[in-house]
């Protein structure tokens, strides 16, 4: 699988992303002025922060009384007056750019045009190609310029912890290597080595950052107020010619080959460590020396160890899709990706594109989230803006959770480790938030957080800012991962996190006329009436609590535990307000059937019990039918991540035709210059998911959705191919995992299906293929069972 273009990237959203979980780059493949935009996942503004602003127990109590009395607008106003005092999260920042300027008089042509790009293009350049090899995590370009053949190769190695870039040419060329970045304060270029040092703005610099005034970035003199310090170091070697270092960079003249090895390290040492407690510059240099030592191996050795390590994760699963007539796929695979997307959107058959986007999502998660790194943020690890959209934070009212939905079914449990560590951080800070802002025990996290683990509300409107269930939702990710692996040591590690969130949700339950409910409540980012957001209760918050309670009980049962909290949970589950159905046959989003401000809203949070929850299944037919009606009312368009979530929802409805309809909407190509929007999402030319703007959750959510199309195990049955799109006539999927730690391999041709099930231990299960009959099986651990079936 690969992404293939016949032209250099014209902008960042056409470039190729590379990463090793911690360090990232977007490479443009430009001819004269190549840009490698760089990131490191701990480069954030600010410092540890324990302030609790934006709410108070008194305000919440007042809003609760107003909401119970049906005075929803007044409840909202009371909240929003206090929320004005809140502070936003910090900002994820770019490292800067590694720049490669080819000196034109050595090859006699200028400009970045390629033959065939336009009628008056520069014919000096021919045969241009750039590839992102998803199977190897390697980017490459090749072209011929005035008779000289150039090849370039780039990857970011996890074993060697750095970037490796190679250029080769059949004729001598000259190139200037240099760097630039808003937060780089010092540059030192030698003949074959460069060092870049910088500092991120501290909390006092936040205001001017958010006002996007680069010339006014504030760097406090007081160490305790300073932001993260960082250093980048690189080695440059060449074949032939000569190298000269100057204030402008490293000039390599008349060379036939260049190799650059670069590493980045920062002072960040933990969410609770101020600069004075972080790594010193000497310690950073020591880490860099170790990185550069690992990067000093021969190019081929570095490449081979990188590919082998990457494939140990990426190669665990695979998906192939093909037409009845194989030659169609063979022809389309020769097209530029832009051409393929355009012809596909016009109706051409190209099922391989679905598989490529699936592989790309898997590639992005492995490249942005590894053991020992930070969790993948709104843009994974890739951001070129000083002020990225929504600060490229961790948005925990859907987006961060969606980033990790694929880890269970794609056998990528290790990739979720950073999320677990983020949750541990949030527990500590969230206990203070719960105590001081909501006057209760347990732990609370509002909808946005950052590398410092902020758990208090963001500033702004209650529709997004008053929602303290971020970590309670994340607990669903944590426990669902256990259901896939059945790793009891892991379960033991996450149970304290679940328990603190259970304490919080129990404390939030209030008596209402319909039973116990969390009051007051919002439904993430959605409004009723003209501009109301605060209701007596919402289905979303109740569903989060129900699933958390059920997961906690299951966890206790694994260890044979019975305690007072478990008893309280079981009693609460009996008395909680159940999911309600409205006059149109839809799931009610709030405590009453309010008129919605936007009937096609991007969030479908009130359907949480279907996904990511597990309380609504075909075995609950009335609610299952109501979910379908709700999805129909919401519509089939939305932002990029919303489309991915709807694909997941329709997959759980086992409706392959509707799945494909929404998938085709997702394959709409968005112009990189298009303004931010909330309705028409899709893909950018490089397959980054467009909200718009770029958010990685849509990419990662899509890969999770594909897994749901192929295998479902959330209910009482293991279902194979429950929601196969009509155009997926032939395919093969290997290495997928069902809950209960059962490996599933599938192959289908038309309606004929063959499968292999390999459980990790002895198990009994109920199996269904498509909409066929359910059969019971007893399987032995470690023994492969082969079977076949027919799709109706």
C-alpha positions in Angstrom: 0.0 0.0 0.0 1.3 3.5 -0.8 0.3 7.1 -1.6 1.6 8.1 -5.0 1.8 11.6 -6.6 3.2 12.9 -9.8 3.9 16.4 -8.5 5.5 17.9 -5.4 3.3 19.1 -2.6 2.0 22.6 -3.1 1.2 23.0 0.6 1.4 21.2 3.9 -1.9 19.3 3.4 -0.4 17.7 0.3 2.8 16.6 2.1 3.6 13.1 3.5 3.6 12.7 7.3 6.4 10.6 8.9 6.8 9.8 12.6 8.2 7.5 15.3 5.5 8.3 17.9 7.5 11.2 19.4 9.1 13.0 16.5 7.2 13.9 13.4 7.8 15.5 10.0 5.7 16.5 7.0 7.8 16.3 3.8 6.8 18.2 0.7 9.0 16.7 -2.0 9.7 20.1 -3.5 12.4 20.4 -6.2 14.3 23.6 -5.4 13.3 24.4 -1.8 12.5 21.3 0.0 10.7 21.6 3.4 10.6 19.1 6.2 8.3 20.6 8.8 9.2 19.1 12.2 7.4 18.4 15.4 8.2 16.8 18.8 5.3 15.7 21.0 6.3 17.5 24.2 6.7 21.0 22.6 3.8 22.8 24.3 3.4 26.3 25.7 3.0 26.7 29.4 4.0 24.8 32.5 2.3 22.9 35.3 -1.0 24.5 36.4 -3.2 23.6 39.4 -5.6 26.6 39.2 -9.3 25.7 39.4 -11.3 28.4 37.7 -14.5 28.8 35.7 -17.0 27.1 38.1 -17.8 26.7 41.8 -20.1 24.4 43.8 -22.4 27.3 44.4 -22.9 28.0 40.7 -23.4 24.4 39.8 -26.0 24.1 42.6 -27.8 27.2 41.4 -27.8 25.9 37.8 -29.1 22.6 39.0 -32.1 24.1 40.7 -32.9 26.3 37.7 -32.7 23.3 35.3 -34.9 21.2 37.5 -37.4 24.0 37.4 -37.3 24.1 33.6 -35.5 27.5 33.5 -32.9 26.3 31.1 -31.8 29.6 29.7 -31.3 31.0 33.1 -29.3 27.9 34.1 -27.0 28.4 31.1 -26.5 32.1 31.9 -25.5 31.4 35.5 -22.9 29.0 34.3 -21.5 31.1 31.5 -21.0 34.1 33.7 -18.7 32.0 35.8 -17.1 30.2 32.8 -15.8 33.6 31.6 -13.2 33.3 34.4 -11.9 30.0 33.1 -8.5 29.6 31.4 -8.0 27.7 28.1 -5.6 24.8 27.5 -2.1 25.3 26.4 -0.9 25.2 22.8 0.9 22.3 20.9 3.8 24.0 19.0 5.9 23.2 16.0 9.6 22.7 16.2 10.3 24.5 12.9 11.5 23.5 9.4 14.5 21.7 8.1 15.1 23.4 4.7 17.1 22.1 1.8 17.8 24.8 -0.9 19.2 23.3 -4.2 21.6 25.8 -5.8 20.3 26.2 -9.3 23.4 26.9 -11.3 24.6 23.3 -10.7 21.8 21.7 -12.7 20.7 24.5 -14.9 16.9 24.7 -14.2 14.7 26.6 -11.7 11.2 26.5 -10.5 9.2 23.6 -8.9 7.3 22.7 -12.0 7.1 19.2 -13.4 6.6 18.2 -17.0 2.9 17.6 -17.7 1.7 19.7 -14.7 0.6 22.5 -17.0 0.9 23.5 -20.6 3.7 26.0 -20.0 5.6 23.9 -17.4 9.4 23.7 -17.3 10.3 20.6 -19.3 13.7 20.4 -17.7 12.1 18.1 -15.0 10.6 14.7 -16.1 9.5 11.5 -14.6 8.7 13.0 -11.2 7.2 10.7 -8.6 6.8 10.8 -4.9 5.7 7.9 -2.7 4.7 7.2 0.9 5.2 3.5 1.4 2.7 2.6 4.1 4.1 -1.0 4.4 7.6 0.4 5.3 6.9 3.9 6.7 9.3 5.4 4.1 8.8 8.5 1.9 10.7 8.9 -1.4 10.9 11.0 -4.5 12.6 10.4 -7.8 12.9 12.6 -10.9 15.1 13.5 -13.8 16.4 17.0 -14.2 18.5 18.0 -17.2 19.6 14.4 -17.6 20.5 13.9 -13.9 18.5 11.4 -12.0 17.7 12.3 -8.4 16.4 10.0 -5.7 15.5 11.0 -2.1 14.5 8.9 0.8 13.3 9.8 4.3 12.1 8.0 7.4 11.9 8.6 11.1 13.2 5.7 13.1 11.8 4.5 16.4 14.9 2.3 17.2 17.3 5.1 16.4 15.0 7.9 17.7 15.7 10.3 14.8 15.1 11.4 11.2 17.1 10.0 8.4 17.2 11.8 5.0 19.2 10.7 1.9 19.7 12.3 -1.5 21.5 10.7 -4.4 22.1 12.0 -7.9 23.8 10.7 -11.0 25.5 14.1 -11.4 27.0 16.6 -8.9 24.7 19.2 -7.3 25.0 21.8 -4.6 22.6 22.3 -1.7 22.3 24.6 1.4 21.0 22.9 4.5 19.5 25.2 7.2 16.6 25.5 9.7 14.0 28.0 10.7 11.4 28.1 13.4 9.4 30.7 15.5 10.8 29.4 18.8 14.3 28.6 17.7 16.6 31.1 19.5 20.1 30.0 18.5 21.5 28.3 15.4 25.0 26.9 15.1 26.2 25.4 11.8 29.5 23.6 11.4 30.9 21.7 8.3 29.0 18.6 9.1 26.9 19.3 12.2 24.2 21.7 13.3 22.6 22.6 16.7 19.4 24.4 17.2 18.2 25.6 20.6 14.9 27.1 21.6 12.3 27.6 24.2 8.5 27.5 24.2 6.6 30.4 25.7 5.6 29.9 29.3 2.1 30.5 30.6 2.7 34.3 30.6 3.2 34.1 26.9 -0.1 32.4 26.2 -2.1 35.5 25.5 0.2 36.7 22.7 0.4 33.2 21.2 -3.3 33.0 20.9 -3.4 36.4 19.4 -1.0 35.1 16.8 1.7 37.8 17.3 5.0 36.0 16.7 7.0 39.1 17.3 5.7 39.4 20.8 6.3 35.9 22.1 7.1 36.2 25.8 10.0 34.3 27.3 10.0 34.9 31.1 13.4 35.4 32.8 12.0 33.6 35.9 12.9 29.9 35.5 9.7 28.8 37.2 7.6 30.6 34.6 9.6 29.4 31.5 8.2 27.0 29.0 9.8 23.8 27.7 13.3 24.1 26.4 14.4 22.1 23.3 17.4 21.3 21.3 17.8 19.8 17.8 21.0 18.3 16.5 21.9 17.0 13.2 24.8 15.5 11.3 25.3 16.1 7.6 27.6 13.9 5.4 28.2 14.1 1.7 29.8 12.1 -1.1 32.4 14.2 -3.0 32.5 18.0 -3.1 33.0 20.1 0.0 31.1 21.4 3.0 31.1 24.8 4.5 29.3 26.0 7.7 28.3 29.6 8.1 25.6 31.7 9.8 23.3 30.8 6.9 23.6 27.1 7.1 25.7 24.3 5.7 26.6 24.6 2.0 27.4 21.4 0.3 29.0 22.0 -3.2 29.4 19.6 -6.1 28.3 16.5 -4.2 26.6 13.4 -5.6 25.0 12.3 -2.3 23.9 13.8 1.0 22.7 12.2 4.2 21.2 14.0 7.1 20.6 12.4 10.5 18.6 14.6 13.0 17.3 14.2 16.6 15.2 16.4 18.9 15.0 16.3 22.6 13.3 18.6 25.2 13.4 19.5 28.8 9.9 18.1 29.5 10.0 15.6 32.4 6.3 15.2 33.4 3.0 17.0 33.6 3.8 18.2 37.2 7.4 19.4 36.6 8.1 23.1 36.3 11.2 24.1 34.2 13.4 24.1 37.3 12.6 20.4 37.8 12.8 19.4 34.1 15.8 18.1 32.2 18.8 20.5 32.1 20.4 21.5 28.9 23.3 19.2 29.8 21.0 16.3 30.2 19.3 17.1 26.9 22.7 17.1 25.1 23.4 13.7 26.7 20.2 12.3 25.3 21.0 13.7 21.9 24.5 12.2 21.9 22.9 8.8 22.5 20.5 9.4 19.7 23.1 10.5 17.2 25.2 7.5 18.2 22.3 5.2 17.2 21.9 7.3 14.0 25.5 6.8 13.0 24.9 3.4 11.6 25.1 2.8 7.8 21.9 4.0 5.9 20.8 0.5 4.9 21.2 -0.8 8.4 19.1 2.1 9.8 16.5 1.5 7.1 16.2 -2.2 7.7 15.9 -2.0 11.5 13.3 0.8 11.1 11.2 -1.2 8.7 11.5 -4.4 10.7 10.4 -2.7 14.0 7.6 -0.8 12.3 6.2 -3.9 10.5 6.1 -5.7 13.9 3.0 -3.5 14.6 1.7 -2.6 11.1 2.0 -6.1 9.8 -0.3 -7.6 12.5 -3.4 -6.9 10.3 -4.0 -6.6 6.6 -6.9 -5.8 4.3 -7.1 -6.3 0.6 -10.1 -5.4 -1.6 -10.5 -6.0 -5.3 -12.9 -5.8 -8.2 -14.3 -8.8 -10.0 -12.1 -7.7 -12.9 -8.5 -7.4 -11.4 -7.3 -5.3 -14.3 -9.4 -2.3 -13.1 -7.4 -2.1 -9.9 -4.1 -2.6 -11.8 -5.0 0.4 -14.0 -6.2 2.7 -11.2 -3.1 2.0 -9.1 -1.0 3.8 -11.7 -3.0 7.0 -11.3 -1.8 9.9 -9.2 -3.7 9.8 -5.9 -5.5 13.1 -6.7 -6.7 11.5 -10.0 -7.9 8.3 -8.2 -9.8 10.3 -5.6 -11.4 12.5 -8.3 -12.5 9.6 -10.5 -13.7 7.6 -7.5 -15.8 10.5 -6.4 -17.3 10.7 -9.9 -18.4 7.0 -9.6 -15.5 4.9 -10.8 -14.9 1.6 -9.1 -11.7 1.5 -7.0 -12.3 -0.6 -3.9 -8.6 -0.5 -3.1 -8.9 3.1 -2.0 -11.0 1.9 1.0 -8.1 -0.4 1.9 -5.5 2.3 1.4 -7.3 4.8 3.7 -7.6 2.0 6.3 -3.9 1.3 6.1 -3.1 5.0 6.3 -5.1 5.3 9.5 -3.2 2.4 11.0 0.1 4.0 9.8 -0.8 7.3 11.4 -1.5 5.8 14.8 1.7 3.8 14.9 3.6 6.9 13.8 2.0 9.2 16.4 1.5 7.1 19.5 4.1 4.6 20.9 5.0 3.4 24.4 6.8 6.2 26.1 5.4 9.0 24.0 2.5 11.4 24.6 -1.0 10.5 23.4 -2.0 11.4 19.9 -3.6 14.9 20.0 -6.1 16.5 17.6 -3.5 16.4 14.8 -1.6 13.3 16.0 1.9 14.8 16.2 1.8 16.9 13.0 1.2 20.6 13.2 2.7 23.4 11.3 0.8 26.3 12.8 1.9 28.5 15.7 -1.7 28.6 16.7 -3.2 25.3 15.4 -7.0 24.8 15.3 -8.3 24.2 18.8 -4.6 24.5 19.9 -4.2 20.8 18.7 -5.1 19.8 22.3 -6.6 16.6 23.6 -10.4 17.0 23.2 -12.0 14.4 25.3 -15.7 14.7 24.4 -15.1 12.4 21.4 -11.9 13.1 19.5 -9.2 11.7 21.7 -11.3 8.6 22.4 -11.8 8.1 18.6 -8.1 8.2 18.1 -7.8 4.9 20.0 -10.8 2.9 19.0 -8.8 0.8 16.6 -6.2 -0.5 19.1 -8.3 -3.5 20.3 -9.5 -4.9 17.0 -6.2 -4.2 15.2 -4.1 -5.8 17.9 -2.3 -2.6 18.7 -2.6 -2.5 22.5 0.9 -1.0 22.9 -0.2 2.1 20.9 -2.7 2.8 23.7 -0.1 3.0 26.5 0.2 6.8 26.1 -3.6 7.1 26.5 -3.4 5.1 29.8 -0.6 7.4 31.0 -2.7 10.5 30.1 -5.6 9.0 32.1 -3.3 8.5 35.2 -2.3 12.2 34.9 -6.0 13.3 34.7 -6.9 11.3 37.8 -4.5 13.3 39.9 -5.5 16.7 38.6 -9.1 15.8 38.3 -9.5 14.9 42.0 -8.8 18.6 42.7 -11.2 19.7 40.1 -14.0 17.4 41.4 -13.4 18.6 45.0 -13.0 22.4 44.4 -15.4 23.0 41.5 -18.0 20.4 42.0 -17.8 19.6 45.7 -17.6 15.9 45.4 -15.2 12.9 45.5 -13.7 11.1 42.6 -12.1 12.7 39.6 -13.5 15.0 36.9 -12.1 16.2 33.6 -13.8 18.8 31.4 -13.8 18.6 27.6 -10.3 19.9 26.8 -6.9 18.9 28.3 -3.2 19.3 27.4 0.2 17.9 28.2 0.0 19.5 31.7 -3.2 17.5 32.4 -5.6 20.5 32.8 -9.0 19.2 34.0 -10.9 22.4 34.8 -13.2 24.0 32.3 -12.1 25.9 29.2 -13.4 29.4 28.8 -16.5 30.0 26.7 -20.0 28.7 26.4 -21.6 26.0 28.5 -22.5 24.0 25.4 -18.9 22.8 25.3 -17.3 24.0 28.5 -19.7 22.5 31.0 -19.1 18.8 30.6 -16.9 17.1 33.2 -17.0 13.6 31.9 -13.9 13.4 29.7 -12.1 10.8 31.7 -15.3 8.8 32.5 -15.6 8.4 28.7 -11.9 7.6 28.3 -12.5 4.7 30.8 -14.6 3.1 28.1 -11.5 2.9 25.9 -9.4 1.5 28.7 -11.8 -1.2 29.7 -12.7 -2.2 26.1 -9.0 -2.8 25.5 -9.1 -5.3 28.3 -12.0 -7.1 26.7 -9.8 -7.6 23.6 -6.7 -8.7 25.3 -8.0 -10.2 28.6 -4.8 -9.2 30.2 -5.5 -9.3 34.0 -2.3 -7.3 34.9 -3.5 -4.5 32.6 -7.0 -4.7 34.2 -5.4 -4.4 37.6 -3.6 -1.3 36.4 -6.8 0.4 35.1 -9.2 -0.5 37.9 -8.1 2.4 40.2 -8.8 4.8 37.3 -12.2 3.4 36.7 -13.0 3.5 40.5 -12.2 7.2 40.9 -14.4 8.0 37.9 -17.1 5.7 39.3 -16.9 7.7 42.6 -17.4 10.9 40.6 -20.4 9.7 38.6 -22.1 8.3 41.7 -21.6 11.7 43.4 -23.2 13.4 40.4 -26.4 11.4 40.5 -29.5 13.4 41.6 -33.1 12.4 42.3 -35.5 13.4 39.5 -39.1 12.5 38.7 -37.8 9.8 36.3 -35.2 8.3 38.5 -31.5 9.0 39.2 -29.8 11.3 36.7 -26.8 13.5 36.4 -28.1 17.0 36.9 -27.5 19.6 35.4 -26.1 18.3 32.1 -25.3 19.2 28.5 -25.0 17.0 25.4 -21.6 17.7 23.9 -21.6 20.9 21.8 -25.3 20.6 20.9 -28.1 23.1 21.5 -31.9 23.0 21.9 -34.4 25.8 21.4 -32.5 28.8 20.0 -29.4 28.8 22.2 -30.0 26.5 25.2 -27.5 23.9 26.3 -28.0 23.2 30.0 -30.8 20.7 30.6 -31.9 18.8 33.6 -30.1 15.7 32.3 -28.9 14.3 29.0 -28.7 10.8 27.5 -25.0 11.2 26.8 -23.9 11.7 30.4 -26.3 8.9 31.6 -24.9 6.5 29.0 -21.3 7.3 29.9 -22.1 6.6 33.6 -24.1 3.4 32.8 -21.3 1.9 30.7 -18.7 2.9 33.3 -20.7 1.3 36.0 -21.2 -1.9 34.0 -17.5 -2.0 33.1 -16.5 -1.5 36.8 -18.8 -4.3 37.9 -17.3 -6.7 35.3 -13.8 -5.7 36.4 -14.6 -6.4 40.0 -16.1 -9.8 39.1 -12.9 -10.8 37.3 -11.0 -10.4 40.6 -13.9 -11.7 42.8 -14.2 -8.3 44.5 -17.2 -7.1 46.4 -17.1 -3.7 48.1 -19.4 -0.9 49.0 -18.7 1.0 45.8 -19.8 -2.0 43.7 -23.0 -2.3 45.8 -23.7 1.4 45.3 -23.1 1.0 41.5 -25.5 -2.0 41.3 -28.2 0.0 43.1 -27.6 3.0 41.0 -27.9 1.0 37.8 -31.4 -0.2 38.9 -32.6 3.3 39.6 -31.0 5.4 36.8 -33.2 7.0 34.2 -33.4 4.7 31.2 -32.8 5.6 27.6 -36.0 7.2 26.3 -37.7 7.2 22.9 -39.3 10.3 21.5 -42.4 10.9 19.3 -40.6 10.3 16.1 -39.3 7.0 17.3 -35.8 8.5 18.0 -33.5 8.4 21.0 -34.2 11.4 23.2 -31.1 13.6 23.7 -32.2 15.5 26.7 -34.8 15.1 29.5 -37.5 16.4 27.3 -38.2 16.3 23.6 -36.8 19.8 22.9 -36.7 21.2 19.3 -33.0 21.0 18.2 -31.1 24.0 17.1 -29.4 21.9 14.4 -31.1 18.7 13.5 -28.0 17.6 11.5 -25.5 18.3 14.3 -22.1 16.7 13.9 -22.1 15.0 17.3 -24.3 11.9 17.8 -23.4 11.7 21.5 -26.9 10.6 22.5 -26.3 7.3 20.7 -23.4 6.5 23.0 -25.1 3.2 24.1 -24.7 1.9 20.5 -21.1 3.0 20.1 -18.7 3.2 21.9 -21.0 1.8 24.5 -22.6 -1.7 24.4 -26.0 -1.2 25.9 -27.9 -1.1 22.6 -27.6 -4.1 20.4 -29.9 -6.2 18.1 -30.9 -7.9 21.4 -32.6 -4.6 22.5 -34.8 -4.3 19.4 -36.9 -1.2 20.5 -33.9 0.9 21.3 -32.0 -0.5 18.3 -34.8 0.7 16.0 -34.8 4.1 17.7 -31.0 4.5 17.1 -31.7 3.9 13.3 -34.3 6.6 13.3 -32.0 9.0 15.2 -29.2 8.3 12.6 -31.7 9.0 9.8 -32.7 12.3 11.3 -29.1 13.4 11.8 -28.3 12.8 8.2 -25.3 11.4 6.3 -23.1 14.5 6.1 -20.9 16.0 8.7 -17.3 16.9 9.6 -14.6 14.3 8.8 -14.6 12.7 12.2 -18.4 12.8 12.4 -18.6 10.8 9.2 -16.2 8.2 10.6 -18.3 7.9 13.7 -21.5 7.6 11.6 -19.8 4.8 9.6 -19.2 3.0 12.9 -22.8 3.6 14.0 -24.2 2.2 10.7 -21.8 -0.7 10.9 -23.3 -1.6 14.2 -26.7 -1.3 12.6 -25.4 -3.9 10.2 -26.4 -1.8 7.2 -23.6 -2.2 4.6 -25.3 0.0 2.0 -25.6 2.9 4.3 -22.1 2.4 5.5 -20.9 2.7 1.9 -23.0 5.8 1.3 -21.4 7.7 4.2 -17.9 6.4 3.3 -18.3 7.9 -0.2 -19.1 11.2 1.5 -15.9 10.9 3.5 -13.9 10.4 0.2 -14.9 13.9 -0.9 -11.7 15.8 -1.7 -11.5 19.1 0.3 -9.5 22.0 -1.1 -6.6 22.7 1.3 -7.4 26.4 1.0 -11.0 25.9 2.1 -12.2 27.7 5.3 -13.1 25.9 8.5 -16.5 24.2 8.3 -18.9 22.1 10.3 -20.9 20.4 7.6 -18.9 19.1 4.6 -16.0 17.1 5.8 -13.8 14.7 3.7 -10.2 14.2 2.8 -7.3 16.5 1.9 -5.1 15.5 -1.1 -2.6 13.6 1.2 -5.5 11.7 2.8 -5.4 13.7 6.1 -9.0 13.9 7.2 -10.7 17.3 6.8 -13.0 18.6 9.6 -12.2 21.0 7.9 -9.5 21.8 9.1 -7.3 18.8 9.5 -8.0 16.5 12.5 -6.5 13.1 12.8 -9.5 11.5 14.6 -11.3 11.1 11.3 -8.5 9.0 9.9 -8.1 6.9 13.0 -11.8 6.5 13.4 -12.2 5.4 9.8 -9.8 2.5 10.4 -11.7 1.5 13.5 -14.9 1.7 11.4 -13.4 -0.7 8.9 -12.7 -3.2 11.7 -16.3 -2.9 12.8 -17.5 -3.6 9.2 -15.5 -6.8 9.2 -15.8 -8.2 12.7 -18.1 -7.4 15.6 -18.0 -8.8 19.1 -19.6 -6.2 21.4 -22.8 -8.2 21.9 -23.7 -11.8 22.6 -22.5 -13.0 19.2 -19.3 -12.9 17.2 -20.4 -11.6 13.8 -18.3 -11.9 10.7 -18.9 -9.4 7.8 -21.9 -7.8 9.5 -22.0 -4.7 7.4 -20.1 -5.3 4.2 -20.5 -2.5 1.6 -21.9 -3.7 -1.7 -18.8 -2.7 -3.7 -16.6 -4.8 -1.4 -17.3 -7.9 -3.6 -14.0 -9.6 -2.9 -11.6 -9.2 -0.1 -9.2 -10.7 2.5 -8.6 -9.5 6.0 -6.1 -11.1 8.4 -5.0 -10.7 12.0 -8.1 -8.9 13.4 -9.0 -9.5 17.0 -12.4 -10.1 18.5 -13.3 -9.5 22.2 -12.2 -12.6 24.1 -8.8 -12.4 22.4 -9.8 -14.4 19.3 -7.9 -13.9 16.1 -10.0 -13.7 13.0 -8.9 -14.2 9.4 -11.4 -13.8 6.6 -11.6 -14.2 2.9 -14.7 -13.7 0.7 -15.5 -13.9 -3.0 -18.9 -12.7 -3.9 -21.2 -14.4 -1.2 -18.8 -17.2 -0.3 -16.9 -16.7 2.9 -14.1 -18.7 4.5 -12.7 -17.9 7.9 -10.2 -19.0 10.5 -10.7 -18.4 14.2 -7.8 -18.8 16.7 -8.7 -18.2 20.3 -5.9 -17.4 22.8 -7.6 -19.9 25.3 -10.4 -22.4 25.4 -13.7 -20.7 24.8 -17.3 -21.1 23.7 -19.0 -18.7 21.4 -22.0 -18.0 19.2 -21.0 -17.3 15.6 -22.9 -15.6 12.8 -21.7 -14.9 9.2 -23.5 -11.8 7.8 -27.2 -12.1 8.5 -27.1 -15.9 8.6 -28.0 -18.3 11.3 -26.2 -18.3 14.7 -24.2 -21.4 15.6 -22.5 -22.4 18.8 -18.9 -23.5 19.0 -16.4 -24.7 21.6 -12.9 -23.9 20.6 -9.5 -24.9 22.1 -6.9 -22.2 22.9 -4.2 -21.8 20.3 -5.9 -24.1 17.8 -7.1 -22.7 14.5 -10.7 -23.5 13.5 -11.5 -23.2 9.8 -15.1 -22.6 8.6 -17.2 -21.2 5.8 -20.5 -19.4 5.3 -22.6 -17.5 2.9 -23.6 -13.9 2.8 -27.3 -13.3 2.2 
